Amino acid sequence: MPRDKKPCTLALQDGLVLTGVSFGAQGTAEGEVVFNTAMTGYQEVLTDPSYAGQIITMTYPLIGNYGVNLEDVESYDRKPQVRGFVIKELSPVVSNFRAHQSLDDYLAAAGIMGLAGVDTRALVRHIRLSGALNGVMSTETDDAAALVQRARQMPSMAGMDLVRLVVPAGAYDWDEGYSSKFAQARRSHGEDIYDVVAIDCGAKMNILRNLVECGCRVHVVPATASAEKILERKPHGVFVSNGPGDPAAVTYTIETLKKLLGSVPLFGICLGHQMLALALGADTYKLKFGHRGANQPVRNQATGKVEITSQNHGFAVEEKSLQKTGAVVTHVNLNDNTVEGFAHPGRCLFSVQYHPEASPGPHDATYLFDCFRDMMATGAAPTAEQMHAAQQRLAAAR
């Protein structure tokens, strides 16, 4: 159980109030309350910059059993990015050979509040029915009415630019792949190395590792970098990363992407996918409760194969407006039929809404990094045949 079992209250803007016990740091925190359905990977969730500004509820009932280690950190600054963390039960035992501390100690050191001992199943059902809601969690007061009022005064996630909170201060080079992290043999892609500029809007580090593994020399620039600075490096391709908040609010990166369209192959993930759609002239909208977890089924329209994917997003691309730009939908979410990927044959770009680096898993979509390499080699968006071949190579490598 948490070290001192101090009471902690979570109040949502619609009046729902839950009380449990605190772990990690104490105090008061506020954010958009959302849920994640993954059974493992809580450390990757905590450190994913796409969760900036949010309080995360885990649907899996027991969290913390394998502790926290030094390697599975997804943010460049190596810190948790969430505002708060809500779970059913905090494991009293930490048992894993890679663990270096408990989840409780980790969050306490990072100043992140945790809440345990609440009915997370009821909370998740409430969010599914009502939609994602602003909330406040506190160990400093049990005045439910005051906490609810504070939650109601918080700004909506819609229209909020959170990218500026998570971007790196400057550019940097990245050369670490899985081979250097886990002492594995690097995937063979021949001798050709492609120079890639990665626009960091809150990138997960395992995305950059996958770019290295597929044969890229990666130079990372912050989301505020201009198109002129990016093109000065004469890259073979440009990658646009995941990140937090409303994509439509990140106007500076969208303007950069507009200038890059047609001049260099482009590959986007998550927020990058949404901003590429906006740069083309499509629209985005806020989902009721978003897609967050490691078990989202997505169908590749070109190959007919279904991928189980890792996702974290609260906004989506509007399909009809996307098709008006000349883009072709390549991937569809099988739960709600939302757009999960598109390509634009005339612009040499493609993107996906989900996370093909899939840390901690699954790895069904890793082939998309090979598709990016193929696009840089051919100068054209990946075809159905190229996607099928990349999927086959991935299956043969397992």
C-alpha positions as CSV (number, residue, x, y, z in Angstrom):
1,M,0.0,0.0,0.0
2,P,1.1,3.6,-0.3
3,R,3.6,4.7,2.3
4,D,1.4,6.8,4.5
5,K,-2.1,6.2,3.1
6,K,-3.0,9.8,3.2
7,P,-6.5,10.4,1.8
8,C,-6.6,11.8,-1.8
9,T,-9.7,13.1,-3.6
10,L,-10.4,13.3,-7.3
11,A,-13.2,15.6,-8.4
12,L,-14.5,15.9,-12.0
13,Q,-16.1,18.9,-13.6
14,D,-19.5,17.1,-13.9
15,G,-19.6,16.6,-10.1
16,L,-18.3,13.0,-9.7
17,V,-16.0,12.7,-6.7
18,L,-13.8,9.7,-5.8
19,T,-11.7,9.3,-2.6
20,G,-8.8,6.9,-2.1
21,V,-5.3,7.0,-0.8
22,S,-2.3,8.9,-2.2
23,F,1.0,7.5,-3.4
24,G,3.9,9.3,-5.1
25,A,3.9,13.0,-4.4
26,Q,1.3,14.9,-2.4
27,G,-0.4,18.2,-3.1
28,T,-3.0,19.3,-5.7
29,A,-2.9,18.6,-9.5
30,E,-5.3,19.2,-12.3
31,G,-5.7,17.9,-15.8
32,E,-8.0,16.2,-18.3
33,V,-8.9,12.8,-16.9
34,V,-8.6,10.0,-19.5
35,F,-8.0,6.2,-19.4
36,N,-5.5,3.8,-20.8
37,T,-6.4,0.1,-21.5
38,A,-2.9,-1.4,-21.6
39,M,-2.1,-4.3,-19.3
40,T,1.6,-3.4,-19.1
41,G,3.8,-0.5,-19.9
42,Y,2.8,2.0,-17.2
43,Q,6.3,3.4,-17.2
44,E,6.1,4.2,-20.9
45,V,2.7,5.7,-20.3
46,L,4.0,8.0,-17.5
47,T,6.9,9.2,-19.6
48,D,5.1,9.7,-23.0
49,P,5.1,13.4,-23.7
50,S,1.7,13.0,-25.5
51,Y,0.2,12.7,-22.0
52,A,1.2,16.2,-21.0
53,G,-1.7,18.0,-19.3
54,Q,-3.6,14.8,-18.4
55,I,-4.5,12.6,-15.4
56,I,-4.3,9.0,-16.5
57,T,-6.5,6.2,-15.2
58,M,-5.3,2.7,-15.8
59,T,-8.0,0.1,-16.5
60,Y,-5.8,-2.8,-15.5
61,P,-6.4,-3.3,-11.7
62,L,-2.9,-4.0,-10.4
63,I,-0.1,-1.5,-11.2
64,G,3.5,-1.3,-10.0
65,N,4.3,-5.0,-9.7
66,Y,7.4,-4.8,-11.8
67,G,8.6,-1.4,-10.6
68,V,10.4,1.2,-12.6
69,N,13.7,0.8,-14.5
70,L,16.3,3.1,-16.0
71,E,15.8,2.1,-19.6
72,D,12.0,2.2,-20.4
73,V,11.7,6.0,-20.4
74,E,10.1,7.6,-23.4
75,S,10.7,11.3,-22.9
76,Y,13.9,13.1,-23.9
77,D,14.2,14.8,-20.5
78,R,13.7,11.4,-18.9
79,K,10.9,12.6,-16.6
80,P,7.2,11.6,-16.2
81,Q,5.0,13.8,-18.3
82,V,1.5,13.2,-16.8
83,R,-0.2,15.5,-14.3
84,G,-1.5,12.6,-12.2
85,F,-2.0,8.8,-12.1
86,V,-5.1,6.9,-11.0
87,I,-5.1,3.2,-10.3
88,K,-7.2,0.5,-8.5
89,E,-4.4,-1.1,-6.5
90,L,-0.7,-0.3,-6.0
91,S,1.3,-3.5,-5.8
92,P,2.9,-3.9,-2.4
93,V,5.7,-6.0,-4.0
94,V,8.2,-5.0,-6.7
95,S,9.6,-8.0,-8.5
96,N,11.7,-7.7,-11.7
97,F,15.4,-8.0,-12.4
98,R,15.4,-4.7,-14.3
99,A,13.7,-2.7,-11.6
100,H,15.7,0.0,-9.7
101,Q,12.9,1.5,-7.6
102,S,9.2,1.3,-6.9
103,L,6.5,3.2,-8.7
104,D,5.6,5.0,-5.5
105,D,9.2,6.2,-5.0
106,Y,9.6,7.1,-8.7
107,L,6.5,9.4,-8.7
108,A,7.4,10.9,-5.4
109,A,10.8,11.9,-6.6
110,A,9.3,13.3,-9.8
111,G,6.6,15.3,-8.0
112,I,3.7,13.5,-9.6
113,M,0.6,12.6,-7.6
114,G,-0.9,9.1,-7.6
115,L,-4.3,8.0,-6.4
116,A,-5.0,4.4,-5.5
117,G,-7.9,2.5,-3.9
118,V,-10.7,3.9,-6.2
119,D,-13.1,1.9,-8.4
120,T,-11.3,2.5,-11.7
121,R,-13.9,0.4,-13.6
122,A,-16.6,2.8,-12.5
123,L,-14.5,5.8,-13.4
124,V,-13.7,4.5,-16.8
125,R,-17.4,3.7,-17.5
126,H,-18.2,7.2,-16.5
127,I,-15.7,8.7,-18.9
128,R,-16.9,6.5,-21.7
129,L,-20.4,7.8,-21.2
130,S,-19.6,11.4,-20.5
131,G,-16.4,11.8,-22.4
132,A,-13.0,12.9,-21.2
133,L,-13.5,15.5,-18.3
134,N,-11.3,18.0,-16.5
135,G,-10.5,17.0,-13.0
136,V,-8.6,18.0,-9.9
137,M,-6.9,15.6,-7.5
138,S,-5.8,16.7,-4.0
139,T,-4.4,15.6,-0.7
140,E,-4.6,19.1,0.6
141,T,-8.4,19.4,0.9
142,D,-11.4,17.2,1.0
143,D,-13.8,20.0,0.1
144,A,-15.5,18.2,-2.8
145,A,-17.5,21.2,-3.9
146,A,-14.4,23.5,-4.1
147,L,-12.5,20.8,-6.1
148,V,-15.4,20.4,-8.5
149,Q,-15.7,24.1,-9.0
150,R,-12.0,24.3,-9.7
151,A,-12.3,21.6,-12.3
152,R,-15.1,23.5,-14.0
153,Q,-12.9,26.6,-14.3
154,M,-10.1,24.7,-16.1
155,P,-9.7,25.4,-19.9
156,S,-10.7,22.7,-22.3
157,M,-8.1,20.5,-24.1
158,A,-9.6,21.7,-27.3
159,G,-7.7,24.7,-28.6
160,M,-4.8,24.1,-26.2
161,D,-1.2,24.1,-27.4
162,L,0.8,21.8,-25.1
163,V,3.6,21.0,-27.5
164,R,5.6,24.0,-26.3
165,L,5.7,22.3,-22.8
166,V,7.5,19.2,-24.1
167,V,9.7,20.2,-27.0
168,P,13.5,20.1,-26.5
169,A,15.3,23.4,-26.1
170,G,17.3,22.8,-29.3
171,A,18.3,20.4,-32.0
172,Y,20.3,17.2,-31.4
173,D,21.5,14.1,-33.2
174,W,20.2,10.6,-32.3
175,D,22.1,7.4,-33.1
176,E,20.8,4.9,-30.6
177,G,18.9,1.9,-31.9
178,Y,17.6,-1.2,-30.3
179,S,21.0,-2.9,-31.0
180,S,22.7,-0.4,-28.6
181,K,19.9,-0.5,-26.0
182,F,19.5,-4.3,-25.8
183,A,22.7,-5.5,-27.3
184,Q,20.8,-7.0,-30.3
185,A,22.0,-7.4,-33.9
186,R,20.9,-4.4,-36.0
187,R,18.3,-5.1,-38.7
188,S,19.9,-5.5,-42.1
189,H,18.8,-2.9,-44.7
190,G,21.8,-2.9,-47.0
191,E,24.5,-0.2,-47.1
192,D,22.3,2.8,-47.9
193,I,21.8,5.3,-45.0
194,Y,19.1,8.0,-45.2
195,D,19.4,11.4,-43.6
196,V,16.2,12.1,-41.7
197,V,15.2,15.3,-39.9
198,A,12.7,14.4,-37.1
199,I,10.4,17.2,-35.9
200,D,10.1,16.7,-32.2
201,C,6.6,17.7,-30.9
202,G,7.0,15.4,-27.9
203,A,8.7,12.4,-29.5
204,K,8.9,9.0,-27.8
205,M,12.5,7.8,-27.8
206,N,11.6,4.4,-29.2
207,I,10.3,6.1,-32.3
208,L,13.8,7.5,-32.9
209,R,15.3,4.1,-32.2
210,N,13.1,2.5,-34.9
211,L,14.3,5.2,-37.4
212,V,17.9,4.2,-36.6
213,E,17.1,0.5,-36.9
214,C,15.6,1.0,-40.4
215,G,18.8,2.6,-41.6
216,C,18.4,6.3,-40.9
217,R,20.8,9.0,-39.7
218,V,18.6,11.0,-37.4
219,H,18.8,14.8,-36.7
220,V,16.1,16.0,-34.3
221,V,14.8,19.5,-34.3
222,P,12.1,21.1,-32.0
223,A,8.6,21.7,-33.3
224,T,9.4,25.4,-33.7
225,A,12.0,24.8,-36.3
226,S,11.4,26.5,-39.7
227,A,11.1,24.8,-43.0
228,E,14.1,26.7,-44.2
229,K,16.3,25.3,-41.4
230,I,15.0,21.8,-42.0
231,L,15.7,22.0,-45.8
232,E,19.2,23.4,-45.2
233,R,20.2,19.9,-44.1
234,K,19.0,18.5,-47.4
235,P,17.4,15.5,-45.7
236,H,16.2,12.4,-47.6
237,G,13.0,12.6,-45.5
238,V,11.3,14.4,-42.7
239,F,9.5,12.6,-39.8
240,V,6.8,14.4,-37.7
241,S,6.4,13.0,-34.2
242,N,3.7,12.4,-31.7
243,G,2.8,15.1,-29.1
244,P,0.2,16.4,-26.7
245,G,-2.8,18.7,-27.0
246,D,-5.0,20.0,-29.9
247,P,-3.2,19.7,-33.3
248,A,-5.0,22.7,-34.7
249,A,-3.4,24.9,-32.0
250,V,0.2,24.0,-33.1
251,T,0.0,26.6,-35.9
252,Y,3.7,27.1,-36.2
253,T,4.5,23.5,-37.0
254,I,1.5,23.3,-39.4
255,E,2.9,26.3,-41.3
256,T,6.3,24.6,-41.5
257,L,4.7,21.4,-42.9
258,K,2.8,23.4,-45.5
259,K,6.1,24.7,-46.8
260,L,7.6,21.2,-46.8
261,L,4.8,19.6,-48.8
262,G,6.0,18.3,-52.1
263,S,9.7,19.1,-51.4
264,V,10.7,16.1,-49.3
265,P,9.1,12.7,-48.3
266,L,7.1,13.1,-45.1
267,F,6.1,10.5,-42.5
268,G,3.9,11.4,-39.5
269,I,2.8,9.6,-36.3
270,C,-0.1,10.6,-34.0
271,L,0.0,14.4,-33.6
272,G,2.3,14.5,-36.7
273,H,-0.4,12.6,-38.6
274,Q,-3.0,15.1,-37.6
275,M,-0.9,18.1,-38.4
276,L,0.0,16.7,-41.8
277,A,-3.7,16.4,-42.5
278,L,-4.3,20.0,-41.4
279,A,-1.4,21.2,-43.6
280,L,-3.1,19.6,-46.6
281,G,-6.3,21.4,-45.8
282,A,-8.3,18.7,-43.9
283,D,-10.0,19.1,-40.5
284,T,-9.5,17.5,-37.1
285,Y,-12.0,17.0,-34.3
286,K,-11.9,16.0,-30.6
287,L,-12.9,12.4,-29.9
288,K,-15.4,11.7,-27.0
289,F,-12.8,9.8,-24.9
290,G,-10.0,9.1,-27.3
291,H,-8.0,6.0,-28.0
292,R,-5.4,5.1,-25.4
293,G,-4.0,1.6,-24.9
294,A,-2.1,-1.2,-26.5
295,N,-5.0,-3.2,-28.0
296,Q,-6.6,-1.1,-30.7
297,P,-7.5,-3.0,-33.9
298,V,-6.6,-1.3,-37.1
299,R,-7.2,-2.6,-40.7
300,N,-4.6,-1.8,-43.4
301,Q,-6.9,-1.1,-46.3
302,A,-4.2,-1.8,-48.8
303,T,-3.2,-5.3,-47.6
304,G,-6.4,-6.3,-45.7
305,K,-4.4,-7.3,-42.7
306,V,-5.5,-6.3,-39.2
307,E,-2.9,-4.8,-36.8
308,I,-3.2,-4.7,-33.0
309,T,-1.8,-1.3,-32.2
310,S,-0.6,1.0,-29.4
311,Q,-2.4,4.4,-29.4
312,N,-2.6,7.6,-27.4
313,H,-4.7,10.4,-28.8
314,G,-7.8,12.5,-28.1
315,F,-8.2,14.0,-31.6
316,A,-8.8,12.5,-35.0
317,V,-8.8,13.5,-38.7
318,E,-12.1,14.1,-40.4
319,E,-12.4,11.7,-43.3
320,K,-14.4,13.6,-45.8
321,S,-12.3,16.7,-45.5
322,L,-9.2,14.6,-45.9
323,Q,-10.4,12.9,-49.1
324,K,-11.1,16.4,-50.6
325,T,-7.3,17.0,-50.4
326,G,-6.5,14.1,-52.7
327,A,-5.3,11.9,-49.8
328,V,-6.2,8.2,-49.6
329,V,-7.2,6.6,-46.3
330,T,-4.8,3.6,-45.8
331,H,-5.8,2.5,-42.2
332,V,-9.1,2.4,-40.4
333,N,-9.9,1.8,-36.7
334,L,-12.1,-1.2,-36.4
335,N,-13.8,-0.1,-33.2
336,D,-15.2,3.2,-34.5
337,N,-14.1,3.5,-38.1
338,T,-12.0,6.6,-37.6
339,V,-9.1,7.4,-39.9
340,E,-5.9,5.7,-38.6
341,G,-3.7,6.4,-41.6
342,F,-3.5,8.1,-45.0
343,A,-1.2,8.6,-47.9
344,H,-1.0,11.3,-50.5
345,P,0.4,10.0,-53.8
346,G,0.9,13.5,-55.2
347,R,2.7,14.8,-52.2
348,C,5.0,11.9,-51.3
349,L,3.8,11.5,-47.7
350,F,2.0,9.1,-45.5
351,S,1.1,9.0,-41.8
352,V,-0.6,6.9,-39.1
353,Q,-2.6,7.9,-36.1
354,Y,-1.2,5.2,-33.9
355,H,2.3,4.4,-32.5
356,P,4.1,1.8,-34.7
357,E,7.1,1.9,-32.3
358,A,4.7,0.3,-29.9
359,S,6.6,0.5,-26.6
360,P,6.0,-1.8,-24.8
361,G,4.0,-3.5,-27.6
362,P,2.5,-4.9,-29.7
363,H,4.8,-4.7,-32.7
364,D,2.5,-5.4,-35.6
365,A,3.1,-2.0,-37.1
366,T,6.9,-1.8,-37.1
367,Y,6.8,-2.4,-40.8
368,L,5.8,1.2,-41.3
369,F,9.3,2.4,-40.6
370,D,10.5,0.2,-43.5
371,C,7.7,1.9,-45.6
372,F,9.2,5.3,-44.8
373,R,12.6,4.0,-45.9
374,D,11.1,2.7,-49.2
375,M,9.4,6.1,-49.7
376,M,12.7,7.9,-49.4
377,A,14.3,5.4,-51.8
378,T,11.5,5.7,-54.5
379,G,10.3,9.3,-53.9
380,A,6.7,8.1,-53.8
381,A,4.2,7.2,-51.1
382,P,4.2,3.5,-50.3
383,T,2.0,1.3,-52.5
384,A,-0.1,-1.6,-51.4
385,E,2.6,-3.9,-52.8
386,Q,5.3,-2.2,-50.7
387,M,3.3,-2.3,-47.6
388,H,2.6,-6.0,-48.1
389,A,6.3,-6.7,-48.7
390,A,7.2,-4.8,-45.6
391,Q,4.7,-6.8,-43.5
392,Q,6.2,-10.0,-44.9
393,R,9.7,-8.9,-44.0
394,L,8.6,-8.1,-40.5
395,A,6.8,-11.5,-40.1
396,A,9.9,-13.3,-41.4
397,A,12.2,-11.5,-39.0
398,R,10.2,-12.7,-36.0
